[in-house]
Every structure is written in structure tokens, then in C-alpha cells.
Amino acid sequence: MTRIALTKGSLRIPPTYFAIQHALELAPESEFEFEFFTMAAQVTDPEVSQSIRINDASSRTMFADGRRSWHQRERALPLLFGRMQREIRDWSPELVHQHFANWSQPAVAAARTSRTPLLLTVHGADVYVPLTPLSERNLLGRPTLRWHQRTVQRAFDASSRILAVSEYLAGMAVEAGADASRIVVHYQGVDTDLYRPEASARTAPPRVVFVGALSQAKGVRDLIAASVSIARTAPHELVLVGDGPLRAEAEEAAAAHGHIEVRGQLDRAGVRDAISAATVFVLPTQRFGRWREAAGLVSLEAQASGVPAIVYDSGGAAEMLQDGSTGLVVREGDIPGLADAIRSVLELPESEWRRMSARAREFVVGERSLRASARQLADHYRDLIGGRA
């Protein structure tokens, strides 16, 4: 079997299933043997912990899970670089697959010393690090930013191939200093067996669902404003799933407007159930400082569930649907346009909504499924390992 070392600075599941999902999909085929290497792990989903070995460099140290808070453990990552590097090297992988260019020092060093190909997947926040001017940090913050910038650039330079989760992010990675000739777009895909249509008919009243951080970056304020503006003329329920800095504001809106419900953070089953009961899913993610959404997998989960999606044309979000067919794309920050888009889906005749629902499901199964994405990733593994030989 071919040994693949999956690596990431820290690992929390939930919510970061994307770092492990391809391995869970590929492992039963027995061609690849996976082990996940990290400096701080907190995995509470038994399906994951039973399916793949997770090597936590902080175990048996004072920074082990249960002995320190998550924030304290993440601050201790630099103390564990050497240990994680040695554990990767001692496992003798044939390829190292690092998620995120930041906190990549152990993977980069292990791949270099063992002359093993390094595959890097960039997800978004890491790419913005080199694009952040030092002038945006105070005197105390500048050395830390510069340190992270050097880390990201070294990961770019050391990688045999760089996978970007959208066309948008691929372009940003080049702007950030990555070699364009090494970059390939690899859409992550979602589990179309887990996310599938459940409801036999649309809910009454119709339901608008949002899943994500309750934050300005995810557009929660815009969604609430759009929903309130059409609540009387297009009655619906607005369900907000998630937590974040704007939760209190969202709960105030729910107290003032009876059609709004804030459910807070849910587990994966709860998220799936909330999405499957929706008439339309809305993710008005938008620019926040230098950040923009790299992809937005949750909009794919919604479409896989047969739920049309509405997104802003921000970052890579629009790449996750087919505008006018599986959902709608609205100009970023256009709250009246967002309200009109929501209304248009809510007011679709049942037959037209069902056709859009079917197209949404077909799009994800055909072009954005985890199964297809995992096969593509396996081809990258074979190509890089074969090139090494």
C-alpha cells in the first residue's frame, strides 16, 4: 500500500471534516494507507477516530488534549515542530499532503529531509497571509506576520504541486507568490450520500436556511435585512445555524421578528437536517478586510440535498453553483437584490421549484461530489509518486 501522510498544524473535528474526508473516501479501496499528523488534535466524531489513525504530536506532553484549552494548545504549536517532523519522517510516507500553507513547517521539513514529494492544498486564509502588508500590524504584530509570510512562501516553494479549492483562490495564490505552473484547481466536493434530498414536499411556510459563522464576513446582517424586508409580502421562516460574533445581534433580530430562529451550533447530523428542510439556502458571504470566501462547501451540501442556493458573487462562492439553473448569484452587498432573489425562489410554483431542486442535485453529483473529488486527488497522488520514481 502507498503511504500518504496527511498533515495540518491543528485538527478539530467537527468542524474541519474537509481535511480528512478524501482519506475516508479513498481508504476502503486499499490502495492508500493514510495517517494524519498534527500538533494539536481534538476529534470528537467517533467515525473519524475509528477510521484513520491520528498522530497528535502534543500527546503525552503538557499540551495534550484535556490538559490545556484549545487556545493554549494552538499557541504551543511552535514548540512541537520538531516532534511532528520526526514522526512524519519515521513513518516513511511516499507523499506528504499538507493542508494550509501556514503552520506547515513540520511537513515541509519532513518532505525535504526524506526527499518525499510535498502536495499542498491551500484553502483561503493561508493565501491572504503574504498579501497582508506589514503596515496593517502594529510594531508587536509585524514580526509574527513576517514569520507567517516566510512560512507560507517556503511551503509554496517546497511543494511539487499546489491544489487550490477554486479558480478564484488559484489566482490569489499566484498573486501571493505561488508558481502558477504548479497550481491546479481541485474542487473539494461533498458527500452526496450523506447530503441528499429528504423532504417529500416543501415546508409550509417556506424556509430560508443559513449555515455558517454568524459574522459580518458571512453576510448575516445582509441576510437578516433582506429577510425582514420581504417577510410580510413573501412569508417565510429564516433559520440561522451557527455561532459567532454577531449571535447576540441575530438573537435580537429573532426577538423582534417572529419569523427568525437562531439555532446556534449544530453537529453534522443537525446541519444536514436543517438544510434538507429548506426551501432555499442563502450564503451572502462577502469581503471582510482582505478576506473573501474561497469556495463555500455548505452551498454544495445544500444543492446535494436538493435545495437551490443563493450566494453573492464574492470570491469563489459563485463557482459552487450554476447561476439561474441550480440557484442564483447576486451582486455582493446588494441587499435589495438579495431580497428579490430569495423572493423569486420562495414564489416558484411547485413544479418549477422541483426542477431547480433536481438540477441542483444533478450538478453536485455530476461535478462536485466527494467521490469524484477523491478520484481526482488519487490521480494527483499517483502522478507525484510516479514522478518521484
C-alpha positions as CSV (number, residue, x, y, z in Angstrom):
1,M,0.0,0.0,0.0
2,T,1.1,3.6,-0.7
3,R,1.7,5.6,2.4
4,I,0.2,9.1,2.4
5,A,1.0,11.4,5.4
6,L,-1.8,13.9,5.8
7,T,-0.6,17.0,7.7
8,K,-2.1,20.1,9.2
9,G,-1.0,22.4,12.0
10,S,-4.0,21.6,14.2
11,L,-7.1,19.4,13.7
12,R,-10.6,19.8,15.2
13,I,-13.4,17.6,14.0
14,P,-16.0,18.8,14.0
15,P,-15.9,21.2,12.1
16,T,-12.9,20.7,9.8
17,Y,-14.0,17.5,8.0
18,F,-12.6,18.7,4.7
19,A,-9.1,17.8,5.9
20,I,-10.0,14.2,6.4
21,Q,-12.9,13.5,4.1
22,H,-10.9,12.4,1.0
23,A,-8.9,9.9,3.0
24,L,-12.1,8.4,4.5
25,E,-13.4,8.1,0.9
26,L,-10.2,6.5,-0.5
27,A,-9.1,4.3,2.3
28,P,-11.6,1.5,1.7
29,E,-10.1,1.0,-1.7
30,S,-6.9,-0.3,0.0
31,E,-4.5,1.4,-2.5
32,F,-3.5,4.0,0.0
33,E,-2.7,3.9,3.7
34,F,-3.3,7.2,5.5
35,E,-2.1,8.6,8.7
36,F,-2.9,12.1,9.9
37,F,-0.1,14.1,11.6
38,T,-0.8,17.3,13.6
39,M,0.4,19.2,16.6
40,A,-2.9,19.5,18.3
41,A,-5.9,17.3,17.7
42,Q,-9.5,17.4,19.1
43,V,-11.6,14.8,17.4
44,T,-15.0,14.0,18.9
45,D,-16.6,12.3,16.0
46,P,-16.0,8.5,16.7
47,E,-16.5,7.6,13.0
48,V,-13.4,9.6,12.2
49,S,-11.2,8.5,15.1
50,Q,-12.0,4.8,14.3
51,S,-11.4,5.1,10.6
52,I,-8.0,6.8,10.4
53,R,-5.0,7.0,12.8
54,I,-4.4,10.5,14.0
55,N,-0.9,11.2,15.2
56,D,-1.0,14.1,17.7
57,A,2.4,15.4,18.5
58,S,1.1,17.1,21.7
59,S,0.0,13.7,23.2
60,R,2.0,12.7,26.2
61,T,3.1,16.3,26.7
62,M,1.8,19.1,28.9
63,F,-0.1,20.4,25.9
64,A,-2.1,17.2,25.4
65,D,-5.9,17.3,24.8
66,G,-7.7,17.7,28.1
67,R,-4.8,19.3,29.9
68,R,-5.0,22.7,28.2
69,S,-7.6,24.8,26.5
70,W,-7.7,24.8,22.7
71,H,-6.4,28.3,22.6
72,Q,-3.5,27.4,24.8
73,R,-2.7,24.3,22.7
74,E,-2.6,26.3,19.5
75,R,-0.3,28.9,21.0
76,A,2.1,26.0,21.8
77,L,2.4,24.7,18.2
78,P,5.9,26.1,17.6
79,L,7.2,24.0,20.4
80,L,6.1,20.9,18.7
81,F,7.5,21.4,15.2
82,G,10.5,19.1,15.7
83,R,8.4,16.3,17.2
84,M,5.9,16.4,14.4
85,Q,8.6,16.5,11.8
86,R,10.3,13.4,13.3
87,E,7.0,11.5,13.5
88,I,6.2,12.1,9.8
89,R,9.7,11.1,8.8
90,D,9.8,8.0,10.9
91,W,6.5,6.8,9.3
92,S,8.3,6.8,5.9
93,P,5.5,8.1,3.8
94,E,5.8,8.1,0.0
95,L,4.0,11.5,-0.2
96,V,3.2,14.3,2.3
97,H,-0.1,16.1,1.8
98,Q,-0.2,19.4,3.7
99,H,-3.5,21.3,4.3
100,F,-2.9,25.1,4.5
101,A,0.4,26.8,3.8
102,N,0.6,28.3,7.2
103,W,1.8,26.1,10.1
104,S,3.4,23.9,7.5
105,Q,6.9,23.9,8.9
106,P,7.0,20.2,10.1
107,A,5.6,18.9,6.8
108,V,7.9,21.0,4.7
109,A,11.0,19.9,6.7
110,A,10.0,16.2,6.7
111,A,9.4,16.2,3.0
112,R,12.7,17.9,2.3
113,T,14.9,15.7,4.6
114,S,13.3,12.5,3.3
115,R,13.1,13.7,-0.3
116,T,9.4,13.0,-0.5
117,P,7.0,14.9,-2.8
118,L,5.0,17.6,-1.0
119,L,1.5,18.2,-2.1
120,L,-0.1,21.4,-0.7
121,T,-3.8,22.3,-0.6
122,V,-4.5,26.0,0.0
123,H,-7.9,26.8,1.4
124,G,-8.1,30.6,1.6
125,A,-6.9,32.2,4.8
126,D,-3.3,31.0,4.2
127,V,-3.2,32.6,0.8
128,Y,-4.1,36.0,2.3
129,V,-1.1,36.0,4.7
130,P,1.5,37.1,2.1
131,L,-0.9,39.7,0.7
132,T,-1.3,41.4,4.1
133,P,1.0,44.5,4.3
134,L,3.2,44.7,7.4
135,S,1.8,48.2,7.8
136,E,-1.6,46.7,8.8
137,R,0.0,45.3,12.0
138,N,1.4,47.2,15.0
139,L,5.0,47.0,15.9
140,L,4.5,44.0,18.1
141,G,2.4,42.2,15.4
142,R,4.7,42.7,12.5
143,P,7.4,40.1,13.4
144,T,4.7,37.5,13.8
145,L,3.1,38.4,10.4
146,R,6.5,38.3,8.7
147,W,7.2,34.9,10.3
148,H,4.0,33.5,8.9
149,Q,4.7,35.1,5.5
150,R,8.0,33.3,5.3
151,T,6.3,30.1,6.3
152,V,3.7,30.4,3.5
153,Q,6.3,31.3,0.9
154,R,8.5,28.3,1.9
155,A,5.5,26.0,1.6
156,F,4.8,27.4,-1.9
157,D,8.5,26.9,-2.9
158,A,8.8,23.4,-1.5
159,S,5.6,22.0,-3.0
160,S,5.7,19.8,-6.0
161,R,2.1,20.7,-6.7
162,I,-0.4,23.2,-5.2
163,L,-4.1,22.5,-5.2
164,A,-6.5,25.4,-4.9
165,V,-10.1,24.9,-3.9
166,S,-11.4,27.3,-6.6
167,E,-10.3,29.2,-9.7
168,Y,-10.6,32.4,-7.6
169,L,-8.2,31.1,-5.0
170,A,-5.8,29.8,-7.7
171,G,-5.5,33.4,-9.0
172,M,-5.0,34.8,-5.5
173,A,-2.3,32.2,-4.8
174,V,-0.3,33.4,-7.8
175,E,-0.7,36.9,-6.6
176,A,0.6,35.8,-3.2
177,G,3.8,34.4,-4.7
178,A,3.0,30.8,-5.7
179,D,4.4,29.5,-9.0
180,A,1.4,29.4,-11.5
181,S,2.9,26.4,-13.2
182,R,2.4,24.3,-10.1
183,I,-1.2,25.3,-9.3
184,V,-4.1,23.1,-10.2
185,V,-7.8,23.8,-9.2
186,H,-9.2,20.9,-7.2
187,Y,-12.8,21.4,-6.0
188,Q,-13.2,19.7,-2.7
189,G,-16.6,18.1,-3.3
190,V,-19.2,17.0,-0.8
191,D,-20.6,13.6,0.3
192,T,-23.7,13.1,-1.9
193,D,-24.7,10.0,0.1
194,L,-24.8,12.0,3.4
195,Y,-26.4,15.1,1.8
196,R,-29.4,14.0,-0.3
197,P,-33.0,15.1,-0.7
198,E,-35.1,14.1,2.2
199,A,-38.4,16.1,2.2
200,S,-41.2,14.8,0.0
201,A,-42.6,18.3,-0.3
202,R,-41.6,21.9,0.5
203,T,-42.2,23.1,4.0
204,A,-45.1,25.4,4.7
205,P,-44.3,28.2,5.3
206,P,-41.3,28.1,3.1
207,R,-38.0,28.2,4.9
208,V,-34.7,30.1,4.2
209,V,-31.7,28.5,5.8
210,F,-28.2,29.8,6.5
211,V,-25.3,27.7,7.9
212,G,-22.0,29.3,8.9
213,A,-20.3,31.7,11.3
214,L,-22.7,34.4,12.5
215,S,-20.3,37.1,11.3
216,Q,-20.1,40.1,9.1
217,A,-17.9,38.1,6.7
218,K,-20.6,35.5,6.1
219,G,-23.2,38.2,5.4
220,V,-25.6,37.5,8.3
221,R,-26.6,41.2,8.6
222,D,-27.4,41.4,4.9
223,L,-29.5,38.2,5.1
224,I,-31.5,39.4,8.1
225,A,-32.1,42.7,6.4
226,A,-33.2,41.1,3.2
227,S,-35.4,38.6,5.0
228,V,-37.1,41.3,7.1
229,S,-37.8,43.4,4.1
230,I,-39.9,40.7,2.4
231,A,-41.3,38.9,5.4
232,R,-44.8,40.4,5.0
233,T,-45.2,40.1,1.3
234,A,-43.4,36.7,1.0
235,P,-44.0,34.9,4.3
236,H,-41.2,32.6,5.3
237,E,-39.1,31.3,8.2
238,L,-35.4,32.3,8.4
239,V,-33.3,29.7,10.2
240,L,-29.7,30.7,11.2
241,V,-27.4,27.8,12.1
242,G,-24.1,28.6,13.6
243,D,-22.3,30.8,16.2
244,G,-20.1,33.8,16.1
245,P,-19.6,37.4,17.0
246,L,-23.0,38.5,15.6
247,R,-25.0,35.9,17.5
248,A,-26.4,38.4,20.1
249,E,-27.4,40.7,17.2
250,A,-29.1,37.8,15.4
251,E,-31.0,36.8,18.6
252,E,-32.1,40.4,19.0
253,A,-33.5,40.3,15.4
254,A,-35.2,37.0,16.2
255,A,-36.8,38.5,19.3
256,A,-38.1,41.4,17.2
257,H,-39.2,39.4,14.2
258,G,-41.1,36.2,14.9
259,H,-40.1,34.5,11.6
260,I,-36.4,34.4,12.5
261,E,-34.9,31.5,14.5
262,V,-31.3,31.2,15.7
263,R,-30.4,27.6,16.3
264,G,-26.7,28.0,17.2
265,Q,-24.0,25.5,16.5
266,L,-25.2,22.0,15.4
267,D,-23.5,18.8,14.8
268,R,-23.2,17.4,11.3
269,A,-26.5,15.5,11.5
270,G,-28.2,18.6,12.8
271,V,-26.8,20.7,9.9
272,R,-27.9,18.1,7.4
273,D,-31.4,18.0,8.8
274,A,-31.7,21.8,8.9
275,I,-30.5,22.1,5.2
276,S,-32.8,19.3,4.0
277,A,-35.8,21.1,5.3
278,A,-35.0,24.3,3.5
279,T,-36.8,25.8,0.5
280,V,-33.7,27.8,-0.3
281,F,-30.2,28.1,1.2
282,V,-28.5,31.5,1.3
283,L,-24.8,32.3,1.9
284,P,-24.2,36.0,1.3
285,T,-20.6,35.7,2.1
286,Q,-18.7,39.0,1.4
287,R,-15.4,40.8,1.6
288,F,-14.2,41.4,5.1
289,G,-10.9,43.3,5.2
290,R,-8.7,41.4,2.7
291,W,-10.6,38.1,3.1
292,R,-13.2,36.6,0.7
293,E,-14.7,33.2,0.6
294,A,-12.5,30.7,-1.2
295,A,-15.3,28.3,-2.0
296,G,-18.2,27.7,0.3
297,L,-18.8,23.9,0.5
298,V,-22.0,24.3,2.5
299,S,-23.8,25.7,-0.6
300,L,-22.8,22.4,-2.3
301,E,-24.2,20.4,0.6
302,A,-27.5,22.3,0.2
303,Q,-27.7,21.6,-3.5
304,A,-26.8,18.0,-3.0
305,S,-29.8,17.9,-0.7
306,G,-32.0,19.3,-3.5
307,V,-32.1,22.8,-2.1
308,P,-31.4,25.7,-4.5
309,A,-28.7,28.1,-3.3
310,I,-28.2,31.9,-3.4
311,V,-24.8,33.4,-3.0
312,Y,-23.1,36.7,-3.5
313,D,-20.6,37.0,-6.4
314,S,-17.8,37.1,-3.8
315,G,-14.6,35.2,-4.1
316,G,-15.1,31.6,-5.2
317,A,-18.7,31.3,-3.9
318,A,-20.3,31.7,-7.3
319,E,-18.2,28.7,-8.6
320,M,-20.2,26.5,-6.3
321,L,-23.5,26.7,-8.3
322,Q,-24.9,27.3,-11.8
323,D,-26.5,30.7,-11.9
324,G,-30.1,30.6,-13.0
325,S,-30.1,26.8,-13.0
326,T,-29.3,25.4,-9.6
327,G,-29.5,28.7,-7.8
328,L,-28.9,32.4,-8.1
329,V,-25.8,34.7,-7.9
330,V,-26.4,38.2,-6.5
331,R,-24.0,41.2,-6.7
332,E,-22.0,41.4,-3.5
333,G,-23.6,43.8,-1.0
334,D,-26.8,44.3,-2.9
335,I,-29.4,43.7,-0.2
336,P,-32.5,44.6,-2.3
337,G,-31.1,42.2,-5.0
338,L,-30.7,39.5,-2.3
339,A,-34.2,40.0,-1.1
340,D,-35.5,39.8,-4.7
341,A,-33.6,36.6,-5.3
342,I,-34.9,35.0,-2.1
343,R,-38.5,36.0,-3.0
344,S,-38.1,34.6,-6.6
345,V,-37.2,31.2,-5.2
346,L,-39.8,31.2,-2.5
347,E,-42.5,32.1,-5.0
348,L,-41.6,29.5,-7.6
349,P,-44.5,27.2,-8.5
350,E,-44.0,23.7,-7.0
351,S,-43.2,22.2,-10.4
352,E,-40.5,24.8,-11.2
353,W,-39.0,24.5,-7.7
354,R,-38.8,20.8,-8.1
355,R,-37.0,21.1,-11.4
356,M,-34.5,23.5,-9.9
357,S,-34.1,21.2,-6.9
358,A,-33.4,18.3,-9.3
359,R,-30.8,20.3,-11.3
360,A,-29.1,21.3,-8.1
361,R,-28.7,17.7,-7.0
362,E,-27.6,16.6,-10.5
363,F,-24.9,19.4,-10.6
364,V,-23.3,18.3,-7.4
365,V,-23.5,14.6,-8.1
366,G,-22.0,15.2,-11.6
367,E,-19.4,17.9,-10.9
368,R,-18.8,18.5,-7.2
369,S,-19.2,15.1,-5.4
370,L,-16.7,13.9,-2.9
371,R,-16.4,10.6,-4.8
372,A,-15.3,12.4,-7.9
373,S,-13.0,14.8,-6.0
374,A,-11.4,11.9,-4.2
375,R,-10.7,10.1,-7.5
376,Q,-9.1,13.3,-8.8
377,L,-6.9,13.6,-5.7
378,A,-5.9,9.9,-6.0
379,D,-4.7,10.8,-9.6
380,H,-2.5,13.6,-8.1
381,Y,-1.1,11.2,-5.6
382,R,-0.2,8.6,-8.3
383,D,1.3,11.2,-10.6
384,L,3.5,12.8,-8.0
385,I,4.7,9.5,-6.6
386,G,5.3,8.2,-10.1
387,G,7.2,11.3,-10.9
388,R,9.4,10.7,-7.9
389,A,10.3,7.2,-9.1
